[in-house]
Amino acid sequence: MNILNLLCHRKPERSFFIKGHQFPVCARCTGFYTTIFLYTVYAYFVPIVYTPEYVLFGVLLCVPAFLDGLTQFFELRESNNILRFITGILGGIGLMIIVKFLKLIIIYYIL
């Protein structure tokens, strides 16, 4: 089993290609992983205050990726790679806001 299959389904029709070579992850995961990396670097250098409104904003950013994936899963419609990538970008930012907030909760209130 390829280790990359644990990170993403890697379906060719849902992946980007450059010069005939498939990306290691699908379009949505490309957006997620790109913004997860960029947000982590950004948050390291720029102090961010995680207010309840900011965390709610993070949750709302995850909704488009959830809805896009859900409607495709139930075959209600077929998305395209650009939309998958955009929803992945939004979802990645939202996910990192939530993860960083949970990290702060654990550090300050549990440990």
Backbone as CSV, one residue per row, in Angstrom:
resi,resn,N_x,N_y,N_z,CA_x,CA_y,CA_z,C_x,C_y,C_z
1,MET,0.842,-1.189,0.000,0.000,0.000,0.000,0.882,1.246,0.000
2,ASN,0.536,2.181,-0.841,1.275,3.434,-0.930,0.876,4.342,0.227
3,ILE,1.850,4.945,0.888,1.595,5.816,2.042,0.735,7.018,1.661
4,LEU,0.843,7.486,0.422,0.052,8.641,-0.010,-1.441,8.334,-0.056
5,ASN,-1.805,7.063,-0.182,-3.221,6.701,-0.184,-3.874,6.959,1.168
6,LEU,-3.093,7.065,2.221,-3.633,7.403,3.535,-3.949,8.891,3.647
7,LEU,-3.315,9.715,2.816,-3.505,11.167,2.865,-4.621,11.659,1.954
8,CYS,-4.917,10.870,0.907,-5.863,11.333,-0.112,-6.258,10.158,-0.992
9,HIS,-7.436,10.249,-1.618,-7.883,9.170,-2.509,-7.101,9.138,-3.818
10,ARG,-6.557,10.263,-4.233,-5.696,10.394,-5.418,-6.375,9.971,-6.720
11,LYS,-7.652,10.210,-6.853,-8.338,9.871,-8.104,-7.815,10.770,-9.221
12,PRO,-7.409,10.183,-10.340,-6.842,10.993,-11.429,-7.793,12.076,-11.946
13,GLU,-9.083,11.778,-12.018,-10.028,12.769,-12.544,-10.244,13.935,-11.582
14,ARG,-9.789,13.801,-10.358,-9.929,14.871,-9.369,-8.579,15.463,-8.976
15,SER,-7.570,15.223,-9.763,-6.213,15.687,-9.459,-5.703,16.618,-10.547
16,PHE,-4.758,17.450,-10.181,-4.067,18.292,-11.153,-2.937,17.490,-11.798
17,PHE,-2.605,17.874,-13.018,-1.491,17.264,-13.738,-0.575,18.370,-14.242
18,ILE,0.722,18.146,-14.162,1.706,19.046,-14.755,2.582,18.214,-15.670
19,LYS,2.578,18.580,-16.953,3.357,17.868,-17.967,3.110,16.361,-17.925
20,GLY,1.839,15.986,-17.748,1.466,14.576,-17.763,1.684,13.834,-16.463
21,HIS,2.166,14.526,-15.427,2.413,13.881,-14.146,1.348,14.317,-13.137
22,GLN,0.702,13.332,-12.512,-0.345,13.603,-11.546,0.236,14.119,-10.233
23,PHE,-0.430,15.123,-9.647,-0.055,15.585,-8.311,-0.203,14.422,-7.339
24,PRO,0.555,14.417,-6.260,0.453,13.318,-5.304,-0.865,13.287,-4.526
25,VAL,-1.605,14.394,-4.534,-2.907,14.448,-3.869,-3.918,15.114,-4.806
26,CYS,-5.209,14.967,-4.499,-6.262,15.544,-5.344,-6.268,17.075,-5.230
27,ALA,-7.126,17.703,-6.017,-7.181,19.170,-6.049,-7.590,19.746,-4.693
28,ARG,-8.591,19.151,-4.038,-9.033,19.676,-2.745,-7.933,19.525,-1.697
29,CYS,-7.295,18.366,-1.662,-6.213,18.158,-0.690,-5.013,19.050,-0.999
30,THR,-4.779,19.345,-2.278,-3.717,20.280,-2.639,-3.991,21.632,-1.986
31,GLY,-5.240,22.095,-2.063,-5.614,23.350,-1.410,-5.465,23.271,0.099
32,PHE,-5.947,22.161,0.690,-5.835,21.984,2.146,-4.381,22.003,2.588
33,TYR,-3.557,21.148,1.989,-2.172,21.014,2.451,-1.352,22.276,2.187
34,THR,-1.632,22.965,1.092,-0.920,24.209,0.797,-1.220,25.266,1.851
35,THR,-2.507,25.454,2.150,-2.852,26.499,3.118,-2.509,26.090,4.552
36,ILE,-2.535,24.796,4.854,-2.100,24.360,6.183,-0.642,24.751,6.390
37,PHE,0.183,24.504,5.398,1.605,24.882,5.494,1.758,26.395,5.583
38,LEU,1.102,27.127,4.673,1.255,28.587,4.647,0.718,29.240,5.914
39,TYR,-0.416,28.756,6.431,-0.983,29.332,7.649,-0.066,29.066,8.844
40,THR,0.522,27.879,8.885,1.437,27.558,9.987,2.641,28.493,9.976
41,VAL,3.209,28.730,8.807,4.340,29.658,8.698,3.895,31.075,9.072
42,TYR,2.748,31.500,8.547,2.228,32.840,8.834,1.986,33.019,10.338
43,ALA,1.336,32.045,10.964,1.002,32.148,12.387,2.248,32.111,13.263
44,TYR,3.329,31.545,12.768,4.577,31.527,13.523,5.175,32.935,13.627
45,PHE,5.050,33.712,12.551,5.672,35.028,12.503,4.736,36.170,12.884
46,VAL,3.444,35.974,12.738,2.477,37.037,13.010,1.587,36.604,14.182
47,PRO,1.569,37.375,15.260,0.705,37.001,16.389,-0.775,37.120,16.009
48,ILE,-1.527,36.099,16.337,-2.947,36.062,16.009,-3.732,35.884,17.296
49,VAL,-4.749,36.709,17.486,-5.622,36.600,18.652,-6.819,35.749,18.249
50,TYR,-7.001,34.636,18.933,-8.075,33.704,18.600,-9.311,34.011,19.428
51,THR,-10.083,34.979,18.960,-11.336,35.341,19.607,-12.417,34.345,19.186
52,PRO,-13.529,34.289,19.925,-14.620,33.400,19.510,-15.126,33.693,18.093
53,GLU,-15.127,34.967,17.723,-15.576,35.331,16.380,-14.609,34.796,15.318
54,TYR,-13.333,34.850,15.622,-12.316,34.357,14.683,-12.427,32.842,14.514
55,VAL,-12.689,32.149,15.609,-12.854,30.689,15.542,-14.136,30.342,14.783
56,LEU,-15.205,31.095,15.007,-16.442,30.882,14.243,-16.196,31.115,12.756
57,PHE,-15.403,32.122,12.436,-15.016,32.381,11.057,-14.286,31.172,10.477
58,GLY,-13.407,30.552,11.270,-12.707,29.349,10.841,-13.658,28.204,10.557
59,VAL,-14.658,28.037,11.411,-15.661,26.987,11.189,-16.424,27.268,9.898
60,LEU,-16.803,28.519,9.687,-17.540,28.879,8.466,-16.702,28.664,7.207
61,LEU,-15.386,28.844,7.318,-14.520,28.608,6.167,-14.473,27.128,5.778
62,CYS,-14.746,26.247,6.719,-14.753,24.805,6.430,-16.035,24.351,5.744
63,VAL,-17.095,25.119,5.853,-18.399,24.719,5.309,-18.376,24.486,3.801
64,PRO,-17.782,25.364,2.974,-17.796,25.106,1.527,-17.139,23.776,1.136
65,ALA,-16.020,23.438,1.765,-15.357,22.165,1.452,-16.242,20.996,1.868
66,PHE,-16.882,21.112,3.022,-17.779,20.067,3.499,-18.952,19.879,2.536
67,LEU,-19.576,20.980,2.140,-20.733,20.889,1.237,-20.334,20.386,-0.145
68,ASP,-19.217,20.853,-0.654,-18.746,20.404,-1.971,-18.453,18.906,-1.949
69,GLY,-17.748,18.460,-0.920,-17.438,17.034,-0.806,-18.668,16.184,-0.578
70,LEU,-19.599,16.670,0.241,-20.813,15.919,0.549,-21.711,15.770,-0.672
71,THR,-21.889,16.853,-1.415,-22.755,16.765,-2.597,-22.147,15.886,-3.680
72,GLN,-20.830,15.825,-3.746,-20.188,14.904,-4.689,-20.294,13.466,-4.211
73,PHE,-20.141,13.254,-2.908,-20.218,11.909,-2.356,-21.583,11.278,-2.628
74,PHE,-22.642,12.066,-2.469,-23.989,11.566,-2.719,-24.418,11.714,-4.179
75,GLU,-23.460,12.073,-5.030,-23.664,12.195,-6.470,-24.815,13.131,-6.830
76,LEU,-24.957,14.210,-6.062,-25.971,15.217,-6.364,-25.501,16.142,-7.478
77,ARG,-24.183,16.261,-7.619,-23.592,17.068,-8.677,-22.126,16.686,-8.798
78,GLU,-21.493,17.128,-9.861,-20.066,16.884,-10.063,-19.338,18.216,-10.033
79,SER,-18.357,18.313,-9.200,-17.568,19.530,-9.066,-16.452,19.524,-10.107
80,ASN,-15.666,20.590,-10.136,-14.491,20.622,-11.008,-13.259,20.893,-10.148
81,ASN,-12.104,20.710,-10.714,-10.879,20.804,-9.931,-10.605,22.203,-9.387
82,ILE,-10.990,23.222,-10.120,-10.781,24.593,-9.623,-11.628,24.832,-8.383
83,LEU,-12.901,24.420,-8.424,-13.777,24.573,-7.257,-13.271,23.727,-6.094
84,ARG,-12.820,22.521,-6.387,-12.257,21.673,-5.328,-11.040,22.351,-4.685
85,PHE,-10.178,22.920,-5.514,-8.984,23.589,-5.000,-9.357,24.793,-4.137
86,ILE,-10.300,25.601,-4.590,-10.725,26.792,-3.835,-11.354,26.390,-2.508
87,THR,-12.229,25.377,-2.530,-12.838,24.945,-1.261,-11.777,24.325,-0.348
88,GLY,-10.757,23.698,-0.926,-9.653,23.177,-0.128,-8.853,24.290,0.525
89,ILE,-8.630,25.364,-0.205,-7.920,26.524,0.361,-8.707,27.095,1.542
90,LEU,-9.993,27.317,1.344,-10.829,27.864,2.422,-10.872,26.908,3.607
91,GLY,-11.058,25.631,3.312,-11.115,24.639,4.383,-9.804,24.516,5.132
92,GLY,-8.688,24.629,4.434,-7.380,24.559,5.085,-7.157,25.707,6.050
93,ILE,-7.555,26.899,5.639,-7.435,28.060,6.531,-8.330,27.866,7.747
94,GLY,-9.579,27.484,7.501,-10.510,27.264,8.610,-10.039,26.176,9.553
95,LEU,-9.542,25.091,9.002,-9.048,23.991,9.818,-7.885,24.431,10.705
96,MET,-6.974,25.204,10.149,-5.825,25.655,10.944,-6.231,26.639,12.036
97,ILE,-7.213,27.469,11.771,-7.710,28.366,12.816,-8.254,27.533,13.974
98,ILE,-9.035,26.521,13.652,-9.616,25.652,14.683,-8.522,24.888,15.424
99,VAL,-7.573,24.314,14.689,-6.500,23.526,15.312,-5.637,24.393,16.223
100,LYS,-5.277,25.580,15.764,-4.443,26.465,16.589,-5.212,26.915,17.844
101,PHE,-6.512,27.160,17.693,-7.332,27.525,18.844,-7.385,26.372,19.848
102,LEU,-7.603,25.158,19.366,-7.641,23.998,20.258,-6.294,23.775,20.939
103,LYS,-5.219,24.037,20.218,-3.882,23.934,20.808,-3.740,24.908,21.973
104,LEU,-4.214,26.131,21.785,-4.139,27.124,22.863,-4.999,26.715,24.050
105,ILE,-6.172,26.158,23.793,-7.049,25.682,24.875,-6.338,24.602,25.680
106,ILE,-5.730,23.655,24.972,-5.029,22.563,25.654,-3.857,23.096,26.469
107,ILE,-3.080,23.991,25.894,-1.897,24.523,26.592,-2.294,25.327,27.836
108,TYR,-3.279,26.196,27.721,-3.592,27.096,28.810,-4.551,26.541,29.851
109,TYR,-5.426,25.617,29.471,-6.433,25.157,30.416,-6.262,23.719,30.868
110,ILE,-5.578,22.918,30.094,-5.447,21.507,30.468,-4.056,21.204,31.012
111,LEU,-3.022,21.745,30.394,-1.659,21.444,30.847,-1.218,22.329,31.983
